[in-house]
């Protein structure tokens, strides 16, 4: 994550000026001098690289960039304040307005957690270990709880430290969105979006959607992340991914929201000239559970929606599942296994569409008929995309609907 967390007091003052409409009123409310408020505003404007207020005879009116910036900053301050209040029960911290916490302390915590230690963080940031230790100790005293504990492997962050670090990361992401929105106002949108992509999304939806989007926003940086669902979900919750696309889950954490995109039909995938093809009239009929038990299988790892469908396939037929299946979540590896053996795999036909079109693999009907899994997108609850990110989501929805219709 690029960028630094600006002075929290300055951010709060900016929001006060926007709310009250003048430096004088903001100075009274914050118990500061008018020059101090003006200096704070100037510091935030330097940080964002643009004028955020129009000075008039009637007061301070936020520019369009100022309104965008203030809306994001309000979310940043609310996020950090809530995180501090929740960090420890009975904490003396009552919120950002008391300025018991500084941006430098919070960012030092985040950088140490992100780097995996004080030494690594010091090297990456070009700082001394003593500076980072001092900031961590000051933060511990301010919130009244330990943030690092000594172990045989060195100093490790506590649960409270991890929680705070995640919120700082999300706050930095919010500020990055503010900068992207401000540059977009000047006609030079340069935001960034990280997409966590599950297998079907990687092979069908994301490539087409990203190419369409990049044709309209060539300066917007797109990162496509892959890995197990559990890792992608944590990336999303921590702000390392902005959206996750793939098979939806029945239960999700309270801080994420799933949106269905389409229903993805499942089929039995085998190599061309597999014995099951002849047993099913050239693939026109669904094979019986008894026939399926005669062949070795490739199955997804436990816990995935597709593995649940595999388990139900034999349970509903009151048949014994094949023994010793190969567990594999990699479509590349599964493809080679299927082509080189008589193994069977329950899979989305869309995921194997290239191999099916080439005649390398064949899709046989599911014994239970029309069986689908839901494909959707997942975002953090309360996440507010930029205009460009919102456009990307709309393109993803369009491509997903089109993919479903093919």
C-alpha positions as CSV (number, residue, x, y, z in Angstrom):
1,X,0.0,0.0,0.0
2,X,1.5,3.3,-1.1
3,X,1.1,6.6,0.6
4,X,1.1,7.6,4.3
5,X,-1.5,8.4,6.8
6,X,-1.8,12.2,7.1
7,X,-1.9,14.1,10.4
8,X,-5.2,13.0,12.0
9,X,-5.7,16.4,13.7
10,X,-5.4,18.1,10.4
11,X,-7.9,15.7,8.8
12,X,-10.4,16.4,11.6
13,X,-10.0,20.1,11.3
14,X,-10.7,19.9,7.5
15,X,-14.0,18.1,8.2
16,X,-14.9,20.7,10.8
17,X,-14.3,23.6,8.3
18,X,-16.5,21.8,5.7
19,X,-19.2,21.3,8.3
20,X,-19.2,24.8,9.7
21,X,-18.2,26.7,6.6
22,X,-15.6,29.0,8.0
23,X,-12.1,29.0,9.5
24,X,-13.4,31.2,12.4
25,X,-16.2,28.8,13.4
26,X,-13.8,25.8,13.0
27,X,-11.2,27.5,15.2
28,X,-13.8,28.1,18.0
29,X,-15.0,24.6,17.8
30,X,-11.5,23.1,17.9
31,X,-10.2,25.6,20.5
32,X,-7.5,26.6,18.1
33,X,-6.3,29.9,16.6
34,X,-7.4,30.8,13.1
35,X,-3.9,30.6,11.8
36,X,-3.6,27.1,13.2
37,X,-6.7,26.0,11.3
38,X,-5.5,27.7,8.1
39,X,-2.1,25.9,8.4
40,X,-3.9,22.6,8.9
41,X,-6.0,23.1,5.8
42,X,-2.9,24.0,3.8
43,X,-1.1,20.9,5.0
44,X,-4.0,18.6,3.9
45,X,-4.2,20.5,0.5
46,X,-0.4,19.8,0.0
47,X,-1.0,16.2,0.9
48,X,-3.7,15.8,-1.8
49,X,-2.0,18.1,-4.2
50,X,-5.0,20.3,-4.9
51,X,-7.0,23.2,-3.5
52,X,-9.8,21.8,-1.4
53,X,-11.5,25.2,-0.5
54,X,-12.5,28.3,-2.3
55,X,-11.8,31.4,-0.1
56,X,-14.7,33.8,-0.4
57,X,-15.9,36.9,1.5
58,X,-18.5,34.7,3.2
59,X,-16.2,32.0,4.4
60,X,-14.6,28.8,3.1
61,X,-16.6,26.8,0.5
62,X,-15.2,23.3,-0.3
63,X,-14.4,22.8,-4.0
64,X,-15.7,19.6,-5.7
65,X,-12.4,18.0,-4.8
66,X,-12.8,19.2,-1.2
67,X,-16.3,17.6,-0.9
68,X,-14.9,14.3,-2.3
69,X,-11.9,14.5,0.1
70,X,-14.0,15.4,3.1
71,X,-16.4,12.5,2.5
72,X,-13.6,10.0,2.4
73,X,-11.8,11.6,5.4
74,X,-15.0,11.3,7.5
75,X,-14.9,7.6,6.8
76,X,-11.2,7.3,7.6
77,X,-11.7,9.1,11.0
78,X,-14.8,7.0,11.8
79,X,-13.0,3.8,11.0
80,X,-9.9,4.6,13.1
81,X,-11.9,5.9,16.0
82,X,-14.1,2.8,16.1
83,X,-11.1,0.5,15.9
84,X,-9.4,2.3,18.8
85,X,-12.6,2.1,20.9
86,X,-12.9,-1.6,20.2
87,X,-9.2,-2.5,20.6
88,X,-9.5,-3.0,24.4
89,X,-12.5,-3.1,26.7
90,X,-12.3,-0.2,29.1
91,X,-9.6,1.6,27.1
92,X,-9.0,5.2,28.1
93,X,-9.2,6.2,24.5
94,X,-12.6,7.9,23.7
95,X,-11.8,8.9,20.1
96,X,-9.7,10.8,17.7
97,X,-10.7,14.3,19.0
98,X,-8.5,13.9,22.1
99,X,-5.5,13.3,19.8
100,X,-4.1,10.7,22.2
101,X,-3.2,8.8,19.0
102,X,-1.0,10.1,16.2
103,X,-0.9,9.1,12.6
104,X,2.8,8.2,13.0
105,X,2.1,5.8,15.8
106,X,-0.7,4.0,13.8
107,X,1.4,3.8,10.7
108,X,4.4,2.5,12.5
109,X,2.2,-0.3,13.9
110,X,0.8,-1.1,10.5
111,X,4.3,-1.2,8.9
112,X,5.7,-3.5,11.5
113,X,2.8,-5.9,11.2
114,X,2.9,-5.7,7.4
115,X,6.6,-6.4,7.3
116,X,6.5,-9.1,9.9
117,X,8.8,-7.5,12.5
118,X,10.6,-4.4,13.6
119,X,13.8,-5.1,11.8
120,X,12.2,-5.7,8.5
121,X,9.9,-2.7,8.8
122,X,12.9,-0.5,9.7
123,X,14.8,-1.7,6.6
124,X,11.8,-1.3,4.3
125,X,10.9,2.2,5.6
126,X,14.4,3.5,6.0
127,X,13.9,4.0,9.7
128,X,15.6,2.9,12.9
129,X,14.3,0.1,15.0
130,X,14.4,2.4,18.0
131,X,12.0,4.9,16.2
132,X,9.5,2.1,15.5
133,X,9.8,0.7,19.0
134,X,9.2,4.1,20.5
135,X,6.1,4.7,18.4
136,X,4.7,1.3,19.4
137,X,5.3,2.0,23.1
138,X,3.6,5.4,22.8
139,X,0.6,3.7,21.2
140,X,0.5,1.0,23.8
141,X,0.4,3.6,26.6
142,X,-2.3,5.6,24.8
143,X,-4.7,2.7,24.4
144,X,-3.7,1.0,27.6
145,X,-2.9,-2.4,26.2
146,X,0.1,-4.4,24.9
147,X,0.4,-4.5,21.1
148,X,3.4,-6.8,20.9
149,X,4.5,-9.8,23.0
150,X,7.8,-11.5,23.3
151,X,8.0,-15.1,21.9
152,X,10.8,-17.5,21.2
153,X,10.6,-16.3,17.6
154,X,10.8,-12.6,18.6
155,X,8.2,-9.9,19.1
156,X,4.8,-10.8,17.7
157,X,1.7,-8.6,17.3
158,X,-1.2,-9.2,19.7
159,X,-4.8,-9.6,18.5
160,X,-5.4,-5.9,19.2
161,X,-2.4,-4.9,17.1
162,X,-3.6,-7.0,14.2
163,X,-7.1,-5.5,14.4
164,X,-5.7,-2.0,14.5
165,X,-3.3,-2.7,11.6
166,X,-6.1,-3.9,9.4
167,X,-8.1,-0.7,10.1
168,X,-5.1,1.4,9.3
169,X,-4.6,-0.5,6.0
170,X,-8.3,0.1,5.1
171,X,-8.0,3.8,6.0
172,X,-5.0,4.1,3.7
173,X,-7.1,2.4,1.0
174,X,-9.9,4.9,1.6
175,X,-7.4,7.8,1.2
176,X,-6.1,6.2,-2.0
177,X,-9.6,6.2,-3.3
178,X,-9.9,9.9,-2.4
179,X,-6.8,10.7,-4.4
180,X,-8.1,8.6,-7.4
181,X,-11.4,10.6,-7.3
182,X,-9.5,13.9,-7.1
183,X,-7.3,13.1,-10.1
184,X,-10.4,11.9,-12.0
185,X,-12.0,15.3,-11.5
186,X,-9.0,16.7,-13.4
187,X,-9.5,14.2,-16.2
188,X,-6.6,11.9,-15.2
189,X,-8.0,9.0,-13.3
190,X,-5.2,6.8,-12.0
191,X,-6.9,4.6,-9.4
192,X,-6.2,0.9,-8.6
193,X,-8.4,-2.1,-8.0
194,X,-7.4,-5.6,-6.7
195,X,-9.6,-8.5,-7.8
196,X,-9.6,-11.8,-6.0
197,X,-10.5,-14.3,-8.7
198,X,-11.7,-17.9,-8.1
199,X,-11.1,-20.5,-10.9
200,X,-14.2,-19.8,-13.1
201,X,-13.8,-16.1,-12.8
202,X,-10.1,-16.4,-13.9
203,X,-11.0,-18.3,-17.0
204,X,-14.2,-16.7,-18.2
205,X,-15.3,-13.5,-16.5
206,X,-12.3,-11.5,-15.3
207,X,-10.2,-11.5,-18.5
208,X,-13.0,-10.1,-20.7
209,X,-14.2,-7.6,-18.1
210,X,-10.7,-6.3,-17.3
211,X,-9.9,-5.8,-21.0
212,X,-13.1,-3.9,-21.6
213,X,-12.5,-1.7,-18.5
214,X,-8.8,-1.0,-19.4
215,X,-9.8,0.1,-22.8
216,X,-11.8,2.9,-21.1
217,X,-9.4,3.5,-18.2
218,X,-5.9,2.7,-19.4
219,X,-4.2,4.4,-16.4
220,X,-6.2,2.5,-13.8
221,X,-4.1,-0.3,-12.3
222,X,-5.7,-3.7,-12.0
223,X,-4.3,-6.5,-9.9
224,X,-5.7,-10.0,-10.3
225,X,-5.1,-12.2,-7.2
226,X,-5.6,-15.9,-7.0
227,X,-5.4,-18.6,-4.4
228,X,-7.7,-20.6,-2.0
229,X,-11.0,-19.0,-1.2
230,X,-10.0,-18.6,2.5
231,X,-6.9,-16.6,1.6
232,X,-8.8,-14.5,-0.9
233,X,-11.5,-13.8,1.7
234,X,-8.9,-12.6,4.2
235,X,-7.3,-10.4,1.5
236,X,-10.7,-8.8,0.9
237,X,-11.5,-8.3,4.6
238,X,-8.0,-6.7,5.1
239,X,-8.3,-4.4,2.2
240,X,-5.7,-6.2,0.1
241,X,-8.4,-7.0,-2.4
242,X,-11.4,-4.9,-3.3
243,X,-13.7,-7.5,-4.8
244,X,-13.9,-11.3,-4.8
245,X,-15.5,-13.1,-7.7
246,X,-16.4,-16.8,-7.6
247,X,-18.7,-19.4,-6.2
248,X,-20.7,-17.9,-3.3
249,X,-20.7,-19.5,0.2
250,X,-23.6,-20.3,2.4
251,X,-22.1,-18.5,5.4
252,X,-19.8,-15.5,5.3
253,X,-18.4,-13.1,8.0
254,X,-20.6,-10.2,8.9
255,X,-18.2,-7.6,7.4
256,X,-18.7,-8.9,3.8
257,X,-21.6,-8.9,1.4
258,X,-22.3,-11.3,-1.5
259,X,-24.1,-10.4,-4.7
260,X,-25.3,-13.3,-6.9
261,X,-24.3,-12.9,-10.6
262,X,-25.5,-16.1,-12.3
263,X,-26.1,-19.8,-11.8
264,X,-23.4,-22.1,-13.1
265,X,-24.5,-25.6,-14.3
266,X,-22.3,-28.5,-13.3
267,X,-21.3,-31.5,-15.5
268,X,-19.2,-34.6,-15.3
269,X,-16.0,-33.9,-17.2
270,X,-14.0,-36.7,-18.8
271,X,-11.5,-37.1,-21.6
272,X,-12.5,-37.8,-25.2
273,X,-13.1,-41.5,-25.8
274,X,-13.6,-42.2,-22.1
275,X,-15.6,-45.4,-21.5
276,X,-18.4,-43.5,-19.9
277,X,-19.2,-41.8,-23.2
278,X,-20.2,-45.1,-24.8
279,X,-22.1,-46.1,-21.7
280,X,-24.2,-42.9,-21.9
281,X,-25.2,-43.1,-25.6
282,X,-22.4,-40.8,-26.7
283,X,-22.9,-38.5,-23.8
284,X,-26.5,-37.8,-24.3
285,X,-27.7,-39.6,-21.1
286,X,-26.5,-39.1,-17.6
287,X,-24.4,-42.0,-16.2
288,X,-25.7,-43.9,-13.2
289,X,-24.1,-43.7,-9.7
290,X,-23.1,-47.3,-10.2
291,X,-21.3,-46.5,-13.4
292,X,-19.5,-43.6,-11.8
293,X,-18.3,-45.8,-9.0
294,X,-16.3,-47.8,-11.5
295,X,-13.9,-45.0,-12.3
296,X,-11.3,-43.0,-10.3
297,X,-12.1,-39.4,-9.5
298,X,-10.6,-35.9,-9.1
299,X,-12.3,-33.9,-6.5
300,X,-11.9,-30.4,-5.0
301,X,-10.4,-29.9,-1.6
302,X,-12.9,-30.2,1.3
303,X,-14.8,-27.0,2.2
304,X,-15.5,-25.7,-1.3
305,X,-19.0,-25.5,-2.8
306,X,-17.9,-27.9,-5.6
307,X,-16.8,-30.5,-3.0
308,X,-20.2,-30.3,-1.4
309,X,-21.8,-31.0,-4.7
310,X,-19.5,-34.0,-5.2
311,X,-20.4,-35.4,-1.8
312,X,-24.1,-35.0,-2.5
313,X,-23.8,-36.7,-5.8
314,X,-23.2,-40.1,-4.2
315,X,-25.1,-39.4,-0.9
316,X,-28.3,-38.7,-2.8
317,X,-27.9,-41.9,-4.8
318,X,-27.1,-43.8,-1.6
319,X,-23.9,-45.0,-3.2
320,X,-20.5,-45.3,-1.8
321,X,-18.2,-42.5,-3.0
322,X,-15.1,-43.7,-5.0
323,X,-12.1,-44.4,-2.8
324,X,-8.8,-42.5,-2.8
325,X,-9.8,-39.6,-5.2
326,X,-7.1,-37.1,-6.1
327,X,-7.9,-33.8,-4.4
328,X,-7.1,-30.9,-6.8
329,X,-8.2,-27.3,-7.0
330,X,-6.0,-26.4,-9.9
331,X,-7.7,-26.5,-13.3
332,X,-4.4,-26.8,-15.1
333,X,-3.4,-29.9,-13.1
334,X,-6.9,-31.4,-13.3
335,X,-6.9,-31.0,-17.1
336,X,-3.7,-33.0,-17.4
337,X,-4.9,-35.6,-15.1
338,X,-8.2,-36.0,-17.0
339,X,-6.4,-36.1,-20.4
340,X,-4.0,-38.8,-19.2
341,X,-6.4,-41.1,-17.4
342,X,-10.0,-42.4,-17.1
343,X,-10.6,-40.2,-14.1
344,X,-13.9,-38.2,-13.8
345,X,-14.4,-34.7,-12.4
346,X,-17.5,-32.8,-11.4
347,X,-16.9,-29.4,-12.7
348,X,-18.4,-26.3,-14.3
349,X,-18.5,-26.9,-18.1
350,X,-17.7,-23.1,-18.4
351,X,-14.4,-23.6,-16.6
352,X,-13.3,-26.2,-19.2
353,X,-14.9,-24.5,-22.2
354,X,-11.6,-24.2,-24.1
355,X,-10.9,-28.0,-23.8
356,X,-14.5,-28.8,-24.5
357,X,-14.5,-26.7,-27.7
358,X,-11.2,-28.3,-28.8
359,X,-12.7,-31.8,-28.3
360,X,-10.1,-32.8,-25.7
361,X,-12.7,-33.1,-23.0
362,X,-16.3,-34.1,-22.9
363,X,-19.1,-32.9,-20.6
364,X,-21.6,-35.5,-19.5
365,X,-25.0,-34.6,-17.9
366,X,-25.2,-34.6,-14.1
367,X,-27.2,-37.6,-12.8
368,X,-29.5,-35.3,-10.8
369,X,-30.3,-33.2,-13.8
370,X,-30.0,-29.4,-13.7
371,X,-27.5,-28.9,-10.8
372,X,-25.9,-25.5,-10.4
373,X,-23.7,-23.5,-8.1
374,X,-24.1,-19.8,-7.6
375,X,-21.4,-17.4,-8.9
376,X,-21.3,-14.0,-7.3
377,X,-19.1,-11.1,-6.3
378,X,-18.2,-10.3,-2.7
379,X,-17.2,-6.9,-1.3
380,X,-16.6,-5.5,2.2
381,X,-19.7,-4.3,3.9
382,X,-19.9,-0.5,3.6
383,X,-17.2,-0.3,0.9
384,X,-17.8,2.7,-1.4
385,X,-16.2,2.2,-4.8
386,X,-14.9,5.2,-6.8
387,X,-16.8,6.0,-10.0
388,X,-14.2,4.0,-12.0
389,X,-14.5,1.0,-9.6
390,X,-18.2,1.2,-9.9
391,X,-17.9,1.1,-13.6
392,X,-15.7,-2.0,-13.4
393,X,-18.3,-3.7,-11.2
394,X,-20.9,-3.0,-13.8
395,X,-18.7,-4.4,-16.6
396,X,-18.2,-7.5,-14.5
397,X,-21.9,-7.9,-14.0
398,X,-22.5,-7.5,-17.8
399,X,-19.8,-10.0,-18.7
400,X,-21.1,-12.5,-16.1
401,X,-24.7,-12.3,-17.5
402,X,-23.3,-12.7,-21.0
403,X,-21.2,-15.7,-19.9
404,X,-24.2,-17.3,-18.4
405,X,-26.2,-16.9,-21.6
406,X,-23.5,-18.6,-23.8
